[in-house]
Amino acid sequence: MPQGRNIFDSSARRQVTDPKRPASVLESAAAQNSEKRPKVGILFLSDSCCCAWLIELLTHIREKIRHLRDSPDAGSSIGTSRSVVKPSNDFRLSLLQRLVREISTNSALAGADPEIKEAVLRLNGTFCKPKDLPPSSGPSPGGDVPKSHDSERTSNEPSGPPSPVLPPILDDKLELAVFTHPALGNNNSMTYDRLEILGDAYIELIATKLVWERFPDLPAGRISQIRELLVKNETLSGFAESFGFDRKVLVPANYNTPSKRWTKIKGDVFEAYVAAVILSDPVCGYEIARNWLTGLWMPLLRDLGHQKAELRCKEALAKKIMGKNVKLEYIEERPSVQQKGGTQTFFVALYLTGWGWVKRYLGSGQGLSKAAAGDEAARVILTNTPLLLEIMLAKESWESKP
């Protein structure tokens, strides 16, 4: 930082000398202007601790850009002409965004001029505001994990539609910890040991709210079932593999062989990554992680299809055909089938004992749970009018006997 006069210090304002006016007149005018001029302004914040810090950060950015500009690798010669590759606008905007983010979360901003404080917060809000972005040329979920060097980081505000593109971690120490197994370090802050438990909590919260909003009529029990599909180790482990986390994490020998332990490790690394994304970006990190996870989970939720709010076909069927010593049995007729995305399909058959029949087969149904499959079987029978009339007539006949 320059050791000379601070251009933001009101006491160091340079006076412009007018040769046609005596010095005494200039000094008198300067004194009058000093009394009339407001003490706080965009360029006069020497009494604010925020100002010096802001100047230091701006100087750091200026030196960083100058270093990139003057670097031997930044230019190339073609024939006798020399072309210098200057930092792109995207890079400058990325630096500006990070600067504004740091200023907006620093307590020193509280002592700044209200107009400057409002402008900084408004600019930070603009950076974090969801917006429609052009298609990203970054890596797909199946690609390598992007490096998190500052020169490679781009603007990190959440986009409008959720995107499965891997968000970067803006802190190199956190990123190193994410990919270090606890058995390889004595310091918990240098491994994912603490990060994964925080990431697990964030993932549970985001998944719960996503299911709660997408299926507004589902009861709590069914919400828990769908949430478990989204957050279980098998699901998170698959996401980790799609981003190459399994190739990057450092683990003890033989820990990366196919096993339940290896599946859990990959799930833990994914949870730690989510925590690191949020921690490294206090302003926009949570929104970025939420959009990213939503983009990963939406295909699973779409595969579930429409979810019924309540299962009442069993009750409706029972009211029509049940009676004394009559029994309806819902029996799993064959093993469940594992579907793509981790869901299961169950198959249930319905049998009637009573009104002159013993374990008469009535119909079958299938669903994502045994309860849902049984309710579907009852629905099928309720729509089978001839069968339903036959049972109801038999019921009436038996009940009319003395």
N, C-alpha and C positions, 0 to 999 in steps of 0.2 A: 504494500500500500504506500503511496507517495507520502513523504514526510513533510512536504511543503504545506502551503496554505490550503485549508479545507474549503472547497468551492461551495459547500453547503452551509458554512459557518457565516452567520450574519455579521459577525465582528470582522470578517476578513473580506468584505465586499470591496471590490476594486473601484476607485473613483476615476472617472474619465476627466482628464484635465482639459479645460477650455482655455487656450492661450489668450482669448479676448476678455476673459473675466478674471478679476483679481482672486488670489488664493483665499483671502478672507471671506469673499462672497461665496466661494465654493464651499468653504467649511461651514458657513452659516446655513446655506441651503441644505447641505448634507445633514446638519443637525436637525433642521425642521422636518426633512423627509423621514429621518430616523424616528422622530416622535410620532408622525402621522402613520407611518407604515406599520401594518400588523406584524407582530412578533412571530407569528406562526404562518408558514406557507410552504409551498412545495419545495422551495429551495432554501428555506430558513428553519431547519430543524436541529440545530446544533445542541439544543437543550434536551433533545430526545435521545435516549440510548439506542432507539431503533435506527436512527440515522446512520451512526457510525457503522453499525452492523450491516446495514443495507449497502453502504458504500464499499465495505470490504467484500461483500458477496459480488457486487457489480464488478469490482476490480478483478476478482478471481475469474469471473466469466470472461472479462476482456482479455486477461492474460492467457486463458485457455484457448480462446479463439485465435489470438495472435500466435500462440505456439503451433496450433494446427496449420495456420496460414503459412508460417515460416518453415515448417517441417520440410526436410528434403523429399519426403515421400508424398508431400501434398502437391507437388508440381511435376510437370512432365514437359519435355522439350520435343518439338517436332520440327525438324529442319533447323532453321535459324530462329524460329519463333519460340517463345517460352510462355506456357499457359499455366497459371497457378490455380489449383483447385481450392476454392474457398469453402468454408463451412456452409452447408445448405441451409435454407430457411427452416426446414423441418428440424434440423439440429439446433438452430438458435431458439426456435419455439420450444423445443424440449427442455433446453436449459432454462429458458424464461419460466416455463411452467413449474419446474422444480424449485426455482428461486421463489416464485410467488407462493408456492405451497408451503415452503419452509417459513417464509415471513408471516403468512396468515396463521400459522400454528404456534408462533413464538409469542411469549408473554410481553416482549418489548413493544409489540404493536399497540398495546393498550395505551401507551404514552404518546402515541403519534397524533398528529392533527386529525380530527374526525373525518375531514374530507378525504385525506390520504388513506385512512383506515377503511373507509367505505369503498374507495376505488380499488384497493388491494383485494378486499373480500369479494367485490364484484368481479374482478378479473379472475380470481381463483374459482369463483362459482361458474364463470364462463368456461374455464378449462375443464371443470368437472361435469358440466352439463351434458347429458346424453345427446348425441347428434348422429345423423346418418353419415357414415363414413364410406369411402370407396372401398371396393373389395380389397382385402389385405393380400399382399404378396408374401406374407410370412409363412412359417412352416405350418403344415396341416397337423392334426392330432397324431398322425402316424409318423411325423418327422422327428428329427433330432431336437433335443431340448435347446432352445436358443441361449446363447451366452448372455450374461447380464452386465458386460462392460458398458461404461457410461456412453461411449461413442456409438454403441449399437442400440441403446434404448431409444424408443420412440415415444411419442405422446401416449399417455396411459389413461386417458379418461374413458369411462365406460361408454360403449356404443349403445345405440337404441335397441336393436334386436340382439339378444344374447348370442355370443359367438364362442365356439369351442377353441379358438386360437389361444395358445398358451400365454398367459400374462407374465411379464417378467417380475422378478424380485428385485426391488430397488436398493437392497442392502447386501453387499457381498458376503459379510459375515453370516447373515441369516441364510443366505443361499448355500454356503459351505456347510452350515449346521444341518440343513434340510437333508443333505445327501451323505451324512455321516452317522453310522450306526452307533448307538450308545455304548456298545462293547468296545469301541475303538477310541474312546475318549474318557478321561477322568472328570472333565468339566461338563456338566449337563448343558451349559449354554453353548457348547461347541458341537453338540449332537442334536438329533431331532427328538430327544427324550421329552423335553418340555413342550416343544412346538406341536407335537402330534396330538397331545391332549387338548390344547387350545383349538387346533384345527378341527378336531372331532366335534367340539362344542359348536363351532361356527357352522360346520356342515349339517349337524342335526337341526340347528335353528333354521338355516336356509331351506333345507329339505322340507321341514314341517310346514313352514309358511307357504312354500310352493304348492304342496299337495293341498293344503287348507284353502288356498285361493283357487286352484284349478278345479277342485271338487267341493263346491260350497255346501252341498247337502249330505256329504258322507258323515257317518258317525265316527266318534273318536277311535274306536277299535279298528275300523277299516283304514283310517288315516295312518295309524301306526303300522299297519301291514304294508301299505304302499311306501311309507317312509323307509321301512326296513329294507325294501327292495333297492332303494336309492343309495343307502349309506352302508350297506353291509360290505365286509372285507372283499368279497369276490367282485363286487361292482367297482369299488375304488381301486382294487388291484388291477383290474382291466384298464381303467383310465390311466393309471400309472404306466402300464406297459405301452399304451398307445402314444404316450409322450416321451418314451425312452427313459423313464426314471429308473427302470430295472437295470439299465446299462450304465447308469451314472452313479448310483448309490454305492458307497463304500461299506462293505460288510465283512465280517470274519470269514475265514476259509470255510467252504462247504455250506454256507448259509444260503446261497443262491441256487440251491438245487430244488427241483419241484417238490413242494411239501406245503402243509398248512402254515408252517412257520414262515416260509418264503412268501406265501400269499399275504399273511398278516404284515410282514415287513413292507411290502409294496403298498399296502393300504395305509400303513403308518406314515410312509414317506409322502404319500399323496395328501394326507391330512396335515402334515407339517408344512407342505408347500402352500396350502391354502392359508394357514396361519401366517406364514412369512410374507405372502402377497399383501395381506391386510396390515400387518405390523409395519412393513416397509413403506406404506403409503397411508398415513393416518387420515388423510382427507378423502381420498377416492378409493382406497384399497378394498373396503368392504363391498362397495357397489360393483367394483371390477370383479371381485371373486364371486359375488352373487350372479352376475350376468354370465360369467364363465361356467359356473356349475349348472345354471339353468340350461344353457346351451347343450351341456353334456347329458343332462337328465331328460330333456324333452322327448327324444326318441323313445326312451323307456316308457314314459307316461303315455305317449301316443299309442304304443303297442297295447296298453291296457284297455284302450277303447272307452266306451261310455260306462261309467260306474253308477249302479243303482244306489239311490239314497237309502232305501230300506228294503229288507227282504221280508215281504208279507204274504207271498203266495202260499207258503206253508200254512199260515194261519187261516187264510181264506179257504183252502182245500179242507182243512180239518173241520171247519164249521159246517161244511156241506156233507161230509161223509163219516165223521167220527160219531161214536156212540159207546154204550156200555160194552166192555170186553172187546172192543175193536182197537186194532193197533196198526199204525202206519210205520213202516221201517225204512229208513234211508240208509242204504248200504253202499259202500264204495265198491263198484263192480269191477274195477281194474286199477292198476297202479297209475299214479299221476305221471304226467309227461312234462319234462323240463323243456321250456320254450326259450327261444332266443331272447337275450336280455336278462335272463335269470328268473323269469316268471314260471309258474307251474300251472298246469291245467288238471283239474280233478274231475272224476267221472263218478256220478252217484245214480243208483237205481232206486226206485220206490216200489215197495211191496205192501199189499193190504192183507191183513188177517181179520176176518169177521164178515158178517152178513152172508155166511155160507161159504166163504173162501178161506183157504189157508195159504198164506204167502203168495197171493196172486200178484204177478208182475204188472205194474201199471204204466211205467214209463221211465225215461232216463233224462239226465241233464248234466251239463258240464259248466265249470266256472273256475275262477282263479283261487277259490277256496272251497272246502267241503260244504260250508254253509251256502255259498253262492251256487254251487252245483246242485244241492238239494232243493234250493228255492227254484232253480230253473226247471228241475224235474216236476215240481208241483205246478209251475206255470204251464208246462206242456200238457199236463192232465186237465187243468182247468180249461184249456182251449180245445180239448178233445170232447166235444159235446156228446156224441153217442156213448162213449165210455162213462162219462160223468152221469148221464141219465140212467144208465144201466145200474150203476152203483147206488144212486139215490132211490131208484125204485126198489132195489133189493133191501135197502135200509128201511124204507117205508113198510115193506111187506113183513120184515122181521119184527119191527116195532108194533105192528098191528096184531101180532099173534097174542093170544091170551097167556 
